[in-house]
Amino acid sequence: MAISNATLAGLTRTQLLEMHYTMALLRRFEEKSAEEYTRGKIGGFMHLYIGQEAVGVGSIAALRQTDIILSSYREHGHALAKGMAPGAVMAELYGKITGCSKGKGGSMHMWSSELGVWGGNGIVAAQLPMAAGAALAAQYRGEDTVVVCYFGDGAVDEGAFHESLNLASLWKLPVVYICENNQYSMGMAVEKAWAVDNLVPRATAHNMPGEQVDGMNILNVYEATRRAVERARSGQGPTLLEAKTYRFRAHSMTDPAYYRTREEEHEWRTQRDPIGIFEKLLLENSIGSQAEFDENDARATQAAEDAAEFAEQSEFPSPDDLYTDILADNSTALSYRYERN
C-alpha cells in the first residue's frame, strides 16, 4: 500500500499514528490492570476505560500541555493520554510510593500538577464544580488556560451538574464539559433515566452550545473538542459535549453486568470498536498500514508489561508518609492575592 501524506481533520500522518498508539496504550494498559487486579496486586474498586479510548485520546489531542483536565473515577486513560508515564499510573494502582499520587490515591485519584491532571474523583459529579473553580481561577489570573471536565451519564442527574453549568455560563468560564455517555451509568440504561435522548436541551437550558458526537470515532471527538476549546480560549464561555460511547467491560471489576446482554456487548466489540474504526479510516486514506498498527500495538503491550514490572518492584509508602501531603502550601497563593490587592 502506498502511504499518503494526506491529512485528516487537519492532523498530519505522524500525529494520527501517535493517536493510534495512544489508543492502543490505553487498551493494553487497562487489560494489564485487569489482569493484575485478578492476581490480587491491585485492591479496592477499579473502573476500566476499555471501549472509550476515542473520547479521551481525541479530546486531549485538541488541548495544550498547559490546559487542565479533571475526571471521574474512570480516569486511567485520561492520565495516560495527557502524558503521564504508564509506570506512574500502574504504581498508583498498586499503592506504591512511585505512583503519581505516592500510592495514597489508588485507582480513582490520578494527579499531576505538571501535566495539568487535576485528579479523578470518586464522588459522582464532584469534578464539575471543581472544574468551574479551576476555570474561574484561570480567568481571574488572566491565564490562557482551558479546563476540560470529563464525567459519565450518571453525573448528569446530580445537582452539581446543573449548578456548575449555570455558573460556568453566567461567568463565561473557559471550561469544556464532556459527558462520556457509555449508556449505562452504574447499571441503569440511560433511556430509563433521562427524559430526553441527548444533552443538547440541557445545554440550551444553561445558555451554552451543546453537541452530541460519536464517541467511537476519534476524529469526530477531536474536531468537536477543538471547536469547544477555541470558543473557551477566546472568552466566549463553556460548551457541553456529549460523546456517545460504550464501555466494553462492566462498570467496575466487581460488577457482573447482568443489566445488558452478551449479544449487545459482542456487537459493540466487533462492529463499533473505536480502535478498529480508526484503523479502517487510516487504511482507507492510505495514511497507515497494518504493519504500523501491529507495531504500535506491540509497543503498547510492552509498555503495559513494563509498567506492571515497575510497580511490582517499587516500594510501598512508609508509615511516616501518612503525615506528609496533609496540608497544601498556600504561601504562593496568599502572596499573589496580597500583591493584587
N, C-alpha and C positions, 0 to 999 in steps of 0.2 A: 504494500500500500504506500502510495506517495504521500509524504507528510506535508501538510499545508501550514503556512504561517498566518492563516486567516485568524481573525479574532471573533470571539463570541461575547456579547454583552460588553464590548469594549475591553475585554481581557485578552492578554497575549497567551500564546501556547504555553509558555513557561508558567504563567500564573494559573492557567486552567489545570495543568498537570500537577501543580503543587496543591491545588484544591482537591484534586482526586486523591493524592497521597494523604492529605489530612483527613479526608473522609475514611479512607482505609485504616488510618491510625486509630481513629475513634472507634471503629468497628472492632478491630483486633484487640485494642486495649480493653474494651468492655467485655469481650469474650474471655480474655485472660482474667479480668477481675472476677467474673462469674465463677471461673474455674478455681481461683484462689479462695473465693468465698466458700465454695463447697468443700474445700480442703480444710476449712477452719482457720485460715490465715487472716481472714477479714471478718470482723464481727459487727453486730448491730444491724441496722437497716441499710440496704443498698438498692438504689434505683438506677437502672441501666438506660443508656441513651440509644441503644441499638434500634435502627429504623428512622431515627430523627436527625441523622447526621447532616442532611442537606440544609436544615434550618440553621444550626449552629455555625457550620462552616460558611454557608452562603452569606449569612448576615454579618459575621465577623470580618469576612473579606472586604466588606464595604466600610470598615472602620479604620481609623488611625490608631497607632500604637498608644497614643495618649488618651484615647477615648476609654470610657469606663463601662463595664458590664456588671450587672447583678443578676443572679439566677435563683432558681428554686433548688430543691434537693436533688434534682436530676442534672447535675452540673459538671460532671467529669468532662463531658465533651466540650462544653463551653471553655473550660480552663485550658484544655489541650489546644483548641482552635485559636485561643488568644495567645498561645505561645508558651504555655507552661510546660516544663520538662516532664515527660512521662514518668520518670523516676520519682519526681517530687509529688506527683498525683498518686502514684501507687503506694509510695511510702506513707502518705497521709491515710490512705485506706487501711494500711497495716497498723496505723497508730504509732509510727516510728518518728524519731526526732528529726530525721531528714525530710519529713513531709513538709508541704508548703505551709501548713499551719502548725508545724512542730509536733505533729501527732496528736494534737489536742482537739481537732475538729472532726476528723474522720470524713466519711463519705459525703456528708451534707454541707461541709464548710471549707471549700477550697478558697484560698486567699492569696493575692499577690498585689501589693501596692505598686510595685514596679511595672507590672503588666496591666494594671487597671482592672484586675479581677477582684471585685469587692464582695466576694463570698456567695456561696449558696446559702439558702435559708431553709431551715426545717419547718418553720411555721408557714402554712399556706397563705400566700399573698403578702407576707411581711416585707418582701423586697420592693413592692410597688411604692409605698410611701418613702422608703429609703432611697429609691431611685429619684423620686421627686426632690428629696432633700439634697442629694448629690448634684442634681441639675441646678437647683437653686443656688447652691454654693458656687458652682462654676459660673453661673450667670452673674452673681453678686461680685465675684472677683474679676469679671471680665475675661475669663479664660475661654479659649476656643475649643471647648470640650463638649462632646455629645455623650449622653448616658443612654445605654440600651438596657432595657429590663425584660428578662425572659420569665414567663410564667405559664402554667398549664391552664387548661379549660376549667379545672376545678376552682381556680383562684378567682374566676370571673364572678362567682356567686358570693364572694366576700365583700363586706362593706369597704374594705381598704381599696378595692379596685375602683369603685366609683369616687371615693374621696380623693384618691391620688390623681385620677384623670381629670377631675374637676379642677383641682388646684393647678395642675400642670397646664391646663388650657387657659385658666384665668390669668396666670402669670407668664404665659408663653415660654415655658421652660424648655431647654434643649434636651428633650428626652424622647426616645422611641420605645413604645411598649409593644412587645412581640408576644402574642399568645401562641404557644405551641399546642395547638388543639389536636391531641392524639386521640380524641373522640371518646375516651372512657374515664377521664379524671382518675379516681382511685379504682372505681369499678362500676360507675354509673354511666350508661350511654348518654352522650351529650344531648341527643334528641329527646330524652326523658327529663332533662334538667333545664334546657333553655326553651323559652317560648318563641325564639327566633332561630333561624338556621345559620346565621353568621353574626359577626360582631359589628358590622357596619352601622346598624341602627344605634348601637351603644356608643360608638364614636361620635355619631351625629348628635346624640343627646348631650355630649360634652363639648360640642362645637369644635371638633377636630377631624381631620381626614381619617378615614378608615378604609382598609383594603383587605380582602381575603386573597391569599395566594396559595399556589400549590406547594405545599411544604415538602413534597417528594422531589421537586425539581429545583436543584441548587441555583440555577441561573435566574429563575423566577424570584426566588428569595433574595438573591443578591441585588437584582435590579430594584425591587420594591424597597429594600432596606436602604439602598443608595439614595433613592429619591427622598425617603423619610429623613435620612441623616443630613442631606443637603438642606432640606427645609429647616430642620432644627438648628443647624450650624449658622444659618443665615438670619436667625432670630424670629422665624415665623411660628415657632412653637412645636408642640408634640404631634405625634402620629400614632395611631393604633393599627398594628398589622396582625392579622390572624393567619398563621401558617397551618393549613390543614395537613396533618401528618398522621403517623401511626407508629406506636411502639411495638416492635416485634416480640419483645419479652413482656412478662407480666408487670404489674405496677411496681412490685418490689420482688426481691429474691424469695420472699416467703408467701407470695400471692399465687394461688393455683389457677387464677383467671378463668373460673367457671362461667363468668358472665358473657363470654364470647365463644364462638365456635372455632374448632380447629380448622374447619374449611375456610373460614374468613381469614384466619391468620395465614394459612397457606397461600391464599390468593394474593394477599398483600406482599408476602415474602417473595413470591415468584413473579408477580406481574408489576409490582409497584416499588421494588427495591430502589432507593434513591441512588445507590452506587451504580447499579445496573442501568438505570435511566441515564445517568451522566455518561457512563462509558459508551452507551449506544449513540448519544448525541455527539461525542467526540469522534467516534468512528465514522459516523455519517458525514461529518465535516472534515474528515481526514486530518484531524488535529492530534490524535493519539492512536497508538497501536495496542493490540492485545499484549504484546511483549512488554510494553511500558506499563500497562496496568498490572501485569503479573509482577513486574519488578517493584512497583510501588507497594503491592500487597505483601511481597516478601520482606521489604524494608519495614513495613508497618508491623508485621508479625514478629520480626526480630526486635523491634523497638519495644513491643509489649513484653516479650520474654526478658529483655534486658532490664526493663522497669521492675518486673517481679523479682529478678535476681538482686537488683539494687535494694529493694525493700526488704527482702529476706535477710540480706547481710547487714542492714542498718540496725542501730541500737534503739531500744525503747527510751522514752524520756525518763530521766531520773526523778525520784521523789521531790528533789529540790525544784524541779521545773514546774511543779504545782504552784509555786509562789512567784513565777515570772509572768509577764504579759497580762497582769491583772488590771492595771490602770494605764491609760494612754498618756503620753507626754503631750500636754496641751500648751506647752510654753510657746511653740511657734504660732499656734492659732491665737493665743492671747496677745502676743506681741503684735501680730498682724491687725487685730481688732483695735488695739490702742493706737497704732500708727494711723489707721484710717480715721479714728476719732480726733 
